[in-house]
């Protein structure tokens, strides 16, 4: 029976990334792509962007129902695991949550990363990796003015002190200065450059940014 071009392509892909080990087991190589033989629609990675108090987690909880998505919110992990907002611990935690997110995308599960993503490079790296594994991505930005932010942050700590940390006026000012606001091109999914400056790939950049995330997506 004659194979069609789709069958041949799938067969060659399996050959390319498969080898037999001495023990007779099958080992696969290369990045796993989230398209399978059923040609399902690519999963979507939602990147929620914004400063503290912008309403990201509220939006994420709404979106997880609407998009049938896995929601990953670091604050919900930091307090039970560490009891404090330690930057080094957060970087490690976020790296593993991203690793879980990417695997879920490969399995055709939509994912929401409720991280804030103040840096454009953070957003660019994950958009690029999502594309590498055959997923789509969407940057969702929630802006907020300083006065509204101040009130929300204060009220949140008073109402749910077990779910957040107290934030000073100095910290809010510092974080605002560090924030890279997404532009229209980013929000509409502009094509990314292949390699960030000084790195072999965005995968390598992401592994440096989040030490617990392996560089395996190039």
Secondary structure, 3 states (H helix, E strand, C coil): CCCCHHHHHHHHHHHHCEEECCCCCEEECCCCCCCCCCCCCCCEEEEEECCCCCCHHHHHHHHHHHCCEEEECCHHHHHHHHCCCCHHHHHHHHHHHHHHHHHHHHCCCEEEEEEECCCHHHHHHHHHHHHHCCCEEEEEECCCCHHHHHHHHHHHHHHCCCCCCCCCHHHHHHHHHHCCCCCHHHHCCCCCCCCCCCCCCHHHHHHHHCCCCCCCCC
